[in-house]
Amino acid sequence: MPSELINQNAQFRPEMVQVDVPNNVYANIAGIDIVRAPDSSGNGVYYVLEDNLRVPSGVSYMLENRKMMMRLFPELFAMHKVAPVAHYPDMLLDTLRASAPSTSSEPTVVVLTPGMYNSAYFEHAFLAQQMGVELVEGQDLIVKDKFVYLRTTRGLQRVDVIYRRVDDDFLDPKVFRPTSTLGCAGLMEAYRAGNVAICNAVGTGIADDKSVYPYVPEMIRFYLGEEPILANVPTWLCRKPDDLKYVLDHLHELVVKEVHGAGGYGMLIGPAATKAEIEEFRAALLANPAGYIAQPTLSLSSCPTFVNSGIAPRHIDLRPFVLSGKKVQMVAGGLTRVALKEGSLVVNSSQGGGTKDTWVLNPEDMPGRQSSMPQGQSQMQSQNNFDGA
């Protein structure tokens, strides 16, 4: 990997140099976006589309979707052995507590939110309530003698773990953005001293960078000595002159993404774009090629979906949530995102997408299927639609 891809990255945090994080885990909560699409021979293949390692969202919809489906269709759950997901908050709390400084025997965990006007505030409040921990804003915290405390009506209470839903830039006005009112002054000093854990760690945005994504298979080979089980989507790095030339010549058939883009913003889907949009992206690429990657337009798998016109196919992807503390854990489910607009490949909720309940069944419990999977393993199947999300 080119060193400048890290050292000159907008998400690189020199403040994290020589900072030891608990269990050597930087991304305690990861959301991995997976899609299924035909390969060159027409066979359906699962691909990792991207990794979300800063503040991945959506797990509350996974839980609410299941609750709604069980309420509306209890007979389906009576007929099938659907693996539960309701214990995710307990697993999340265990993961966060396992990340506490060694000086804490009974660690105090809080969820740090930017506030009620944030688009994911429902999830922040929901997870705090489900875990039985305090939901706090930056003004609720104070740093004294390199320790973080929560202001309460009974006085100051030490905080050991912060599940932060605030971006790096806003965490500490003394270190990052001085005008930020969303974080807590002195937080990084306490963090560097090892007196508080921040989950996910500061600086994980580098791993979120879409220009780092193509190197993940090599990371797996180098660090683990293994071959990746799931394939990456073929990717052109526009920072490379040859890749840039190819992308410029094929803009009408590619998906082009900003390396730090999220939520479906800052991207071009060539086959669905107008000539004006393509030319606008061409100018942006020429002005800042390092800021973009490109990928082929995948024919994402679809699922029957209830829409205004009735039952119709809509494209989907799957975001399982991976919890890493002293051990790696997952619930048997995930967030299936669905592009509700006909023909759309953009599943992000900010772009009009919805979500579905996702079932994991025992292979023998899936009617009409002969599974080649070993006994005890499971297979994922997305079922039904929840248009309210």
Protein Blocks (a to p, Z undefined) as FASTA:
>chain_A
ZZklmmmpckbcfklgopacehhiablbccddddddddfkopacdddfbdcfklgghjlm
mmmmmmmmmmmmmmlmmmpccddfklmmmmmmmmmmmmpcfklmbdcdddddfbjkbfkl
mmmmmmmmmnopacddfklpcceehiacdddfkbccddfbdcdfbdfklmpmklmmmkbc
kbcghklmmmmnopaccdddehilmmmpmklmmmmmmmmmmmnopacfbdcdddddfkbm
klmmmmmmmmmmcccddfkbghhiaiacfklpcfklmmmmmmmmmmmmmlpccddddddd
ddddddfklpaddddddddddddffbccddddddddddfbghiabfbfklopacdddddd
dfklmghiacfbdehiacdddedjdfkZZ
